[in-house]
Amino acid sequence: MKYRKKILSIIVLMGLAFGSYFVYLFGKTFFWDNTIFEEPKVYVFINEGDDFSKVISNMKPFLKSISYFSMAAQKKGYSSRVKSGKFKLLKGSNNNEIINTLRGKSQTVRVTFNNQERLKNLAGRIAKQVAPDSITLLKVFLDTEFLKAKGFTNENALGMYLPDSYDFFWNTTAEKFRDKMWRSYQDFWSDKRKKKAAALGLSPLEVISLAAIVQKETQKADERPRIAGVYLNRLKRKMMLQADPTVIYAMKLQLQNFDTVIKRVLYKDLKIKSPYNTYHYRGLPPGPISMPDISSIKAVLNAEQHRYLYFVANPNNPGNHLFAKNAREHKRNKRIYTNWLDRNRIYR
């Protein structure tokens, strides 16, 4: 009898021990703080197609115990159903909370871009802010069927992307990014703005192309409507635009080097045979030579009405220009500028 009681006592004690250990293990696996970072929060990025082993690799810098996290993930079924996205982990979170976060909605990111000269540059800029890489983005940006359906060409497709800040899920697809940009483009070109463009004799894309030239000519926002007025006057008179920024773009395109800095356009440069050279070809170039700001587009739509046909940089008032109504006045202004270039030995 005593022997049986002793065995029973041992069994009970073992049961309590196993039970206590199970409770301890369960609590440590799911409900103990498993974060090791000092910041209030950190972000984890999981790419489309990543498996659980990749998640483990991403999580290592942030967790006290990868093994307990793995155990919890397997018990909750997360290890076989990984979700891509950007996720916020809070300091002091337990594995149960961490896994619920990774199962939840991806965080949004604020995507910002401006002043890109080519779609290639834009794709590179966007790829630093969302999951798709630059090659995937560029391929989608240049999709022939999309461009044809929306009325764009390879040369003017950059005009669809209006510089601003936009909210996206980090794991958005390249297609969804492009499609949102198309919707933003449509929203911007309201009936009122389209009528303003038509009154100038331009399409929305032509307005953007002209705005890109205007912005390259001056960083002074208050001077852009006046410069826009000069080019519109020249277009109305069927004169060549003769815009130096278009020559610089043509040179960069020919060299396939958009990092080169050209401070002075020489007479020999004006002979370059490129549809972007507005000294060689009449009218606007086939597409924007850069991504103009919204303010530059508005400057064209609300261009100053005047009789000026020429302008040149004003060396006595940096950032501003000297305007002329005829070739004689322009020749005098140009001499002031070229003399300043020579004095300062700016030859290229």
TORMARLUM-228951 format. One record per residue (C-alpha): z, x, y; residue in one letter. Coordinates in nm, 4 decimals, decimal comma. Example, Ala and Ser with C-alpha at 12.3 -4.5 7.8 and 13.67 -1.06 7.14 Angstrom:
2
+----------+----------+----------+------+
|       pz |       px |       py | lonu |
+----------+----------+----------+------+
|   0,7800 |   1,2300 |  -0,4500 |    A |
|   0,7140 |   1,3670 |  -0,1060 |    S |
+----------+----------+----------+------+
REM end
This chain:
348
+----------+----------+----------+------+
|       pz |       px |       py | lonu |
+----------+----------+----------+------+
|   0,0000 |   0,0000 |   0,0000 |    M |
|   0,1014 |   0,2789 |   0,2375 |    K |
|  -0,2158 |   0,4611 |   0,1419 |    Y |
|  -0,4267 |   0,1596 |   0,2364 |    R |
|  -0,2493 |   0,1235 |   0,5711 |    K |
|  -0,3084 |   0,4888 |   0,6428 |    K |
|  -0,6814 |   0,4558 |   0,5674 |    I |
|  -0,7013 |   0,1429 |   0,7805 |    L |
|  -0,5283 |   0,3206 |   1,0667 |    S |
|  -0,7727 |   0,6094 |   1,0417 |    I |
|  -1,0672 |   0,3684 |   1,0411 |    I |
|  -0,9305 |   0,1880 |   1,3480 |    V |
|  -0,8745 |   0,5159 |   1,5295 |    L |
|  -1,2240 |   0,6347 |   1,4414 |    M |
|  -1,3651 |   0,3024 |   1,5602 |    G |
|  -1,1801 |   0,3337 |   1,8885 |    L |
|  -1,2976 |   0,6915 |   1,9243 |    A |
|  -1,6582 |   0,6002 |   1,8545 |    F |
|  -1,6279 |   0,2983 |   2,0815 |    G |
|  -1,4812 |   0,5068 |   2,3616 |    S |
|  -1,7500 |   0,7683 |   2,3173 |    Y |
|  -2,0189 |   0,4983 |   2,3170 |    F |
|  -1,8778 |   0,3467 |   2,6373 |    V |
|  -1,8585 |   0,6939 |   2,7914 |    Y |
|  -2,2129 |   0,7802 |   2,6832 |    L |
|  -2,3478 |   0,4427 |   2,7986 |    F |
|  -2,1781 |   0,4805 |   3,1359 |    G |
|  -2,2943 |   0,8375 |   3,1865 |    K |
|  -2,6484 |   0,7501 |   3,0789 |    T |
|  -2,6899 |   0,4501 |   3,3062 |    F |
|  -2,4198 |   0,4264 |   3,5721 |    F |
|  -2,3006 |   0,7707 |   3,6769 |    W |
|  -2,4435 |   0,9425 |   3,9851 |    D |
|  -2,7307 |   1,1576 |   3,8621 |    N |
|  -2,8633 |   1,2943 |   4,1949 |    T |
|  -2,8309 |   1,6561 |   4,2994 |    I |
|  -3,0007 |   1,6605 |   4,6409 |    F |
|  -2,7969 |   1,6759 |   4,9633 |    E |
|  -3,0263 |   1,4679 |   5,1853 |    E |
|  -2,9612 |   1,0917 |   5,2243 |    P |
|  -3,2954 |   1,0273 |   5,0542 |    K |
|  -3,5915 |   1,2037 |   4,8981 |    V |
|  -3,9387 |   1,0881 |   4,7992 |    Y |
|  -4,1018 |   1,1212 |   4,4593 |    V |
|  -4,4807 |   1,1029 |   4,4248 |    F |
|  -4,6363 |   0,9911 |   4,0968 |    I |
|  -5,0135 |   1,0086 |   4,0667 |    N |
|  -5,2349 |   0,7603 |   3,8889 |    E |
|  -5,2602 |   0,8674 |   3,5248 |    G |
|  -4,9383 |   1,0740 |   3,5224 |    D |
|  -4,7429 |   1,0419 |   3,1982 |    D |
|  -4,3660 |   1,0565 |   3,1491 |    F |
|  -4,3671 |   1,4336 |   3,1016 |    S |
|  -4,5197 |   1,4678 |   3,4501 |    K |
|  -4,2552 |   1,2342 |   3,5894 |    V |
|  -3,9877 |   1,4548 |   3,4313 |    I |
|  -4,1431 |   1,7576 |   3,6001 |    S |
|  -4,1427 |   1,5786 |   3,9381 |    N |
|  -3,7829 |   1,4613 |   3,8984 |    M |
|  -3,6248 |   1,7917 |   3,7910 |    K |
|  -3,5430 |   1,9169 |   4,1429 |    P |
|  -3,3541 |   1,5963 |   4,2223 |    F |
|  -3,1462 |   1,5178 |   3,9095 |    L |
|  -2,8287 |   1,6608 |   3,7632 |    K |
|  -2,9298 |   1,5744 |   3,4079 |    S |
|  -3,2895 |   1,5312 |   3,2976 |    I |
|  -3,1769 |   1,4548 |   2,9402 |    S |
|  -2,9634 |   1,1551 |   3,0436 |    Y |
|  -3,2440 |   1,0324 |   3,2688 |    F |
|  -3,4907 |   1,0612 |   2,9775 |    S |
|  -3,2522 |   0,8742 |   2,7501 |    M |
|  -3,2116 |   0,5916 |   3,0012 |    A |
|  -3,5868 |   0,5759 |   3,0621 |    A |
|  -3,6548 |   0,5397 |   2,6907 |    Q |
|  -3,3886 |   0,2705 |   2,6497 |    K |
|  -3,5303 |   0,0723 |   2,9433 |    K |
|  -3,8895 |   0,1162 |   2,8266 |    G |
|  -3,9965 |   0,3042 |   3,1403 |    Y |
|  -4,1080 |   0,6198 |   2,9592 |    S |
|  -4,4058 |   0,4340 |   2,8099 |    S |
|  -4,4912 |   0,2373 |   3,1271 |    R |
|  -4,5082 |   0,4882 |   3,4125 |    V |
|  -4,6162 |   0,3503 |   3,7503 |    K |
|  -4,7908 |   0,5509 |   4,0212 |    S |
|  -4,6816 |   0,5519 |   4,3827 |    G |
|  -4,4432 |   0,6946 |   4,6416 |    K |
|  -4,0807 |   0,6104 |   4,5677 |    F |
|  -3,7620 |   0,6591 |   4,7691 |    K |
|  -3,4563 |   0,7914 |   4,5840 |    L |
|  -3,1175 |   0,7494 |   4,7514 |    L |
|  -2,8392 |   1,0047 |   4,7198 |    K |
|  -2,5745 |   0,8889 |   4,4730 |    G |
|  -2,8128 |   0,6760 |   4,2647 |    S |
|  -2,7510 |   0,6357 |   3,8925 |    N |
|  -3,0226 |   0,6396 |   3,6284 |    N |
|  -3,0374 |   0,2617 |   3,6126 |    N |
|  -3,1017 |   0,2437 |   3,9883 |    E |
|  -3,3484 |   0,5348 |   3,9773 |    I |
|  -3,5556 |   0,3761 |   3,7012 |    I |
|  -3,5532 |   0,0380 |   3,8769 |    N |
|  -3,6793 |   0,2186 |   4,1896 |    T |
|  -3,9593 |   0,3878 |   3,9954 |    L |
|  -4,0548 |   0,0493 |   3,8518 |    R |
|  -4,0552 |  -0,1141 |   4,1937 |    G |
|  -4,3001 |  -0,1347 |   4,4789 |    K |
|  -4,4563 |   0,1853 |   4,6049 |    S |
|  -4,3557 |   0,2945 |   4,9558 |    Q |
|  -4,6115 |   0,2708 |   5,2347 |    T |
|  -4,7223 |   0,5733 |   5,4353 |    V |
|  -4,8398 |   0,5932 |   5,7939 |    R |
|  -5,1917 |   0,7350 |   5,7843 |    V |
|  -5,3112 |   0,8890 |   6,1101 |    T |
|  -5,6429 |   1,0543 |   6,1969 |    F |
|  -5,8551 |   1,1377 |   6,5006 |    N |
|  -6,1159 |   1,3794 |   6,6371 |    N |
|  -6,2857 |   1,4500 |   6,3036 |    Q |
|  -6,6418 |   1,5815 |   6,3369 |    E |
|  -6,7721 |   1,4839 |   5,9925 |    R |
|  -6,6863 |   1,2530 |   5,7057 |    L |
|  -6,6036 |   1,5659 |   5,5066 |    K |
|  -6,3335 |   1,6569 |   5,7590 |    N |
|  -6,2039 |   1,3003 |   5,7578 |    L |
|  -6,1778 |   1,2965 |   5,3778 |    A |
|  -5,9801 |   1,6208 |   5,3898 |    G |
|  -5,7453 |   1,4798 |   5,6534 |    R |
|  -5,6830 |   1,1549 |   5,4624 |    I |
|  -5,6307 |   1,3350 |   5,1305 |    A |
|  -5,3235 |   1,5052 |   5,2805 |    K |
|  -5,1627 |   1,1655 |   5,3391 |    Q |
|  -5,2502 |   0,9494 |   5,0368 |    V |
|  -5,3015 |   1,0025 |   4,6631 |    A |
|  -5,6862 |   1,0182 |   4,6303 |    P |
|  -5,8318 |   1,3683 |   4,6699 |    D |
|  -6,0928 |   1,4600 |   4,9309 |    S |
|  -6,3816 |   1,4707 |   4,6804 |    I |
|  -6,3097 |   1,1163 |   4,5632 |    T |
|  -6,2715 |   0,9909 |   4,9193 |    L |
|  -6,5945 |   1,1523 |   5,0402 |    L |
|  -6,7882 |   1,0113 |   4,7456 |    K |
|  -6,6665 |   0,6615 |   4,8319 |    V |
|  -6,7326 |   0,7117 |   5,2055 |    F |
|  -7,0952 |   0,8037 |   5,1250 |    L |
|  -7,1529 |   0,5318 |   4,8647 |    D |
|  -7,5158 |   0,4333 |   4,9196 |    T |
|  -7,4783 |   0,0677 |   4,8258 |    E |
|  -7,1783 |   0,0176 |   5,0542 |    F |
|  -7,3461 |   0,1871 |   5,3511 |    L |
|  -7,6653 |  -0,0125 |   5,3079 |    K |
|  -7,4770 |  -0,3416 |   5,2730 |    A |
|  -7,2754 |  -0,2787 |   5,5902 |    K |
|  -7,5624 |  -0,1428 |   5,8006 |    G |
|  -7,4669 |   0,2254 |   5,8081 |    F |
|  -7,6410 |   0,5511 |   5,7247 |    T |
|  -7,5003 |   0,8863 |   5,6154 |    N |
|  -7,5425 |   1,0072 |   5,9745 |    E |
|  -7,3550 |   0,7272 |   6,1515 |    N |
|  -7,1006 |   0,6249 |   5,8830 |    A |
|  -6,8286 |   0,8225 |   6,0624 |    L |
|  -6,8457 |   0,5587 |   6,3362 |    G |
|  -6,6847 |   0,3032 |   6,1045 |    M |
|  -6,3537 |   0,4923 |   6,1021 |    Y |
|  -6,1694 |   0,4146 |   6,4240 |    L |
|  -5,8952 |   0,6704 |   6,4988 |    P |
|  -5,5493 |   0,5173 |   6,4897 |    D |
|  -5,2417 |   0,4895 |   6,2671 |    S |
|  -5,2584 |   0,2617 |   5,9642 |    Y |
|  -5,0112 |   0,1606 |   5,6929 |    D |
|  -5,1205 |   0,2184 |   5,3327 |    F |
|  -4,9532 |   0,2357 |   4,9963 |    F |
|  -4,9497 |   0,6026 |   4,9029 |    W |
|  -5,1325 |   0,5288 |   4,5764 |    N |
|  -5,4061 |   0,3230 |   4,7434 |    T |
|  -5,7532 |   0,3805 |   4,5989 |    T |
|  -6,0343 |   0,5424 |   4,7957 |    A |
|  -6,2225 |   0,2114 |   4,7838 |    E |
|  -5,9296 |   0,0149 |   4,9252 |    K |
|  -5,8874 |   0,2705 |   5,2030 |    F |
|  -6,2559 |   0,2462 |   5,2976 |    R |
|  -6,2564 |  -0,1344 |   5,2794 |    D |
|  -5,9553 |  -0,1592 |   5,5114 |    K |
|  -6,1345 |   0,0676 |   5,7582 |    M |
|  -6,4354 |  -0,1651 |   5,7455 |    W |
|  -6,2142 |  -0,4651 |   5,8226 |    R |
|  -6,0531 |  -0,2781 |   6,1134 |    S |
|  -6,3992 |  -0,1907 |   6,2447 |    Y |
|  -6,5018 |  -0,5571 |   6,2318 |    Q |
|  -6,1808 |  -0,6661 |   6,4053 |    D |
|  -6,2349 |  -0,4127 |   6,6850 |    F |
|  -6,5914 |  -0,5237 |   6,7482 |    W |
|  -6,5062 |  -0,8684 |   6,8761 |    S |
|  -6,7746 |  -1,0954 |   7,0201 |    D |
|  -6,6619 |  -0,9915 |   7,3682 |    K |
|  -6,7122 |  -0,6219 |   7,2971 |    R |
|  -7,0443 |  -0,6839 |   7,1232 |    K |
|  -7,1655 |  -0,8705 |   7,4326 |    K |
|  -7,0590 |  -0,5793 |   7,6527 |    K |
|  -7,2516 |  -0,3385 |   7,4312 |    A |
|  -7,5590 |  -0,5627 |   7,4343 |    A |
|  -7,5439 |  -0,5806 |   7,8151 |    A |
|  -7,5718 |  -0,2003 |   7,8152 |    L |
|  -7,8685 |  -0,2165 |   7,5802 |    G |
|  -7,6689 |  -0,0594 |   7,2978 |    L |
|  -7,5489 |  -0,1545 |   6,9509 |    S |
|  -7,1815 |  -0,0971 |   6,8565 |    P |
|  -7,2763 |   0,2185 |   6,6642 |    L |
|  -7,4758 |   0,3489 |   6,9615 |    E |
|  -7,1747 |   0,2891 |   7,1851 |    V |
|  -6,9665 |   0,5003 |   6,9447 |    I |
|  -7,2286 |   0,7769 |   6,9432 |    S |
|  -7,2328 |   0,7847 |   7,3226 |    L |
|  -6,8510 |   0,7710 |   7,3361 |    A |
|  -6,8382 |   1,0805 |   7,1130 |    A |
|  -7,0554 |   1,2712 |   7,3608 |    I |
|  -6,8508 |   1,1493 |   7,6573 |    V |
|  -6,5261 |   1,2598 |   7,4940 |    Q |
|  -6,6660 |   1,6041 |   7,4166 |    K |
|  -6,7692 |   1,6380 |   7,7809 |    E |
|  -6,4220 |   1,5758 |   7,9230 |    T |
|  -6,0591 |   1,5492 |   7,8180 |    Q |
|  -5,9879 |   1,3612 |   8,1408 |    K |
|  -5,9638 |   0,9969 |   8,0370 |    A |
|  -6,0006 |   0,8757 |   8,3957 |    D |
|  -6,3326 |   1,0623 |   8,4333 |    E |
|  -6,4926 |   0,9271 |   8,1147 |    R |
|  -6,6198 |   0,5971 |   8,2650 |    P |
|  -6,8056 |   0,7974 |   8,5324 |    R |
|  -6,9623 |   1,0358 |   8,2786 |    I |
|  -7,0537 |   0,7388 |   8,0608 |    A |
|  -7,2256 |   0,5903 |   8,3655 |    G |
|  -7,4338 |   0,9087 |   8,4061 |    V |
|  -7,5643 |   0,8910 |   8,0515 |    Y |
|  -7,6321 |   0,5189 |   8,0739 |    L |
|  -7,8333 |   0,5807 |   8,3922 |    N |
|  -8,0370 |   0,8448 |   8,2121 |    R |
|  -8,0976 |   0,6158 |   7,9147 |    L |
|  -8,2195 |   0,3384 |   8,1465 |    K |
|  -8,4638 |   0,5793 |   8,3133 |    R |
|  -8,5863 |   0,7058 |   7,9730 |    K |
|  -8,4602 |   1,0521 |   8,0633 |    M |
|  -8,3344 |   1,2911 |   7,7976 |    M |
|  -7,9550 |   1,2947 |   7,7809 |    L |
|  -7,9457 |   1,6763 |   7,7841 |    Q |
|  -7,5855 |   1,6797 |   7,6631 |    A |
|  -7,4533 |   2,0264 |   7,5793 |    D |
|  -7,2078 |   1,8941 |   7,3143 |    P |
|  -7,5018 |   1,7678 |   7,1088 |    T |
|  -7,6571 |   2,1162 |   7,1159 |    V |
|  -7,3281 |   2,2689 |   7,0020 |    I |
|  -7,3108 |   2,0172 |   6,7168 |    Y |
|  -7,6689 |   2,0978 |   6,6168 |    A |
|  -7,5845 |   2,4689 |   6,6130 |    M |
|  -7,2759 |   2,4140 |   6,3985 |    K |
|  -7,4772 |   2,1945 |   6,1634 |    L |
|  -7,7456 |   2,4597 |   6,1323 |    Q |
|  -7,4872 |   2,7313 |   6,0684 |    L |
|  -7,2831 |   2,5004 |   5,8421 |    Q |
|  -6,9789 |   2,6310 |   6,0238 |    N |
|  -6,7808 |   2,3725 |   6,2165 |    F |
|  -6,4957 |   2,6139 |   6,2882 |    D |
|  -6,7006 |   2,8289 |   6,5225 |    T |
|  -6,6111 |   2,8060 |   6,8925 |    V |
|  -6,8990 |   2,7942 |   7,1419 |    I |
|  -6,7936 |   2,8010 |   7,5078 |    K |
|  -7,1344 |   2,8460 |   7,6664 |    R |
|  -7,4726 |   2,7002 |   7,5747 |    V |
|  -7,7595 |   2,9394 |   7,6416 |    L |
|  -8,1184 |   2,8502 |   7,7318 |    Y |
|  -8,2374 |   2,9702 |   7,3909 |    K |
|  -7,9956 |   2,7247 |   7,2259 |    D |
|  -8,1698 |   2,4333 |   7,3935 |    L |
|  -8,4766 |   2,4974 |   7,1769 |    K |
|  -8,3024 |   2,4348 |   6,8458 |    I |
|  -8,4993 |   2,1753 |   6,6498 |    K |
|  -8,2479 |   1,9155 |   6,5434 |    S |
|  -8,2326 |   1,5370 |   6,5930 |    P |
|  -7,8899 |   1,6034 |   6,7436 |    Y |
|  -8,0352 |   1,8204 |   7,0213 |    N |
|  -8,0685 |   1,5813 |   7,3149 |    T |
|  -8,2572 |   1,8471 |   7,5109 |    Y |
|  -8,5289 |   1,8331 |   7,2473 |    H |
|  -8,5236 |   1,4644 |   7,1473 |    Y |
|  -8,5052 |   1,1579 |   7,3679 |    R |
|  -8,2283 |   0,8997 |   7,3271 |    G |
|  -7,9032 |   0,9127 |   7,1343 |    L |
|  -7,8529 |   1,1345 |   6,8283 |    P |
|  -7,8673 |   0,9693 |   6,4823 |    P |
|  -7,4893 |   0,9429 |   6,4667 |    G |
|  -7,1672 |   1,0419 |   6,6429 |    P |
|  -7,1076 |   1,4148 |   6,6880 |    I |
|  -6,7356 |   1,3508 |   6,6429 |    S |
|  -6,4883 |   1,0678 |   6,6060 |    M |
|  -6,4288 |   0,9288 |   6,9564 |    P |
|  -6,0948 |   0,7852 |   7,0637 |    D |
|  -6,0683 |   0,4129 |   7,1266 |    I |
|  -6,0244 |   0,4991 |   7,4960 |    S |
|  -6,3634 |   0,6745 |   7,4971 |    S |
|  -6,5339 |   0,3745 |   7,3368 |    I |
|  -6,3770 |   0,1518 |   7,6024 |    K |
|  -6,4922 |   0,3967 |   7,8712 |    A |
|  -6,8539 |   0,3408 |   7,7646 |    V |
|  -6,8117 |  -0,0372 |   7,7436 |    L |
|  -6,6585 |  -0,0341 |   8,0913 |    N |
|  -6,8685 |   0,2465 |   8,2389 |    A |
|  -6,8627 |   0,3089 |   8,6111 |    E |
|  -7,1681 |   0,1837 |   8,7943 |    Q |
|  -7,3133 |   0,4474 |   9,0253 |    H |
|  -7,6357 |   0,6431 |   9,0909 |    R |
|  -7,5370 |   0,9794 |   8,9447 |    Y |
|  -7,7789 |   1,1389 |   8,7003 |    L |
|  -7,6264 |   1,4850 |   8,6558 |    Y |
|  -7,2893 |   1,6548 |   8,6272 |    F |
|  -7,1518 |   1,9996 |   8,5569 |    V |
|  -6,8019 |   2,1421 |   8,5095 |    A |
|  -6,6141 |   2,2070 |   8,8333 |    N |
|  -6,4590 |   2,5578 |   8,8101 |    P |
|  -6,2556 |   2,4956 |   9,1255 |    N |
|  -6,0895 |   2,1905 |   8,9699 |    N |
|  -6,0535 |   2,2669 |   8,5961 |    P |
|  -6,1143 |   1,9730 |   8,3677 |    G |
|  -6,3143 |   1,7845 |   8,6287 |    N |
|  -6,6862 |   1,7772 |   8,7075 |    H |
|  -6,9279 |   1,7936 |   8,9979 |    L |
|  -7,1683 |   1,4971 |   9,0042 |    F |
|  -7,5166 |   1,4791 |   9,1529 |    A |
|  -7,7711 |   1,2061 |   9,2202 |    K |
|  -8,0769 |   1,4301 |   9,2095 |    N |
|  -8,2007 |   1,7614 |   9,0696 |    A |
|  -8,1562 |   1,9442 |   9,4002 |    R |
|  -7,7853 |   1,8579 |   9,4218 |    E |
|  -7,7400 |   1,9382 |   9,0540 |    H |
|  -7,9044 |   2,2796 |   9,0929 |    K |
|  -7,6545 |   2,3680 |   9,3649 |    R |
|  -7,3587 |   2,2488 |   9,1539 |    N |
|  -7,4870 |   2,4288 |   8,8476 |    K |
|  -7,5130 |   2,7557 |   9,0397 |    R |
|  -7,1435 |   2,7276 |   9,1277 |    I |
|  -7,0557 |   2,6860 |   8,7643 |    Y |
|  -7,2809 |   2,9584 |   8,6194 |    T |
|  -7,1602 |   3,2084 |   8,8807 |    N |
|  -6,8047 |   3,1346 |   8,7706 |    W |
|  -6,9009 |   3,1889 |   8,4038 |    L |
|  -7,0595 |   3,5234 |   8,4880 |    D |
|  -6,7611 |   3,6365 |   8,6947 |    R |
|  -6,5314 |   3,5565 |   8,4033 |    N |
|  -6,7702 |   3,7174 |   8,1526 |    R |
|  -6,8050 |   3,4055 |   7,9430 |    I |
|  -7,1321 |   3,4698 |   7,7681 |    Y |
|  -7,0907 |   3,2577 |   7,4527 |    R |
+----------+----------+----------+------+
REM end
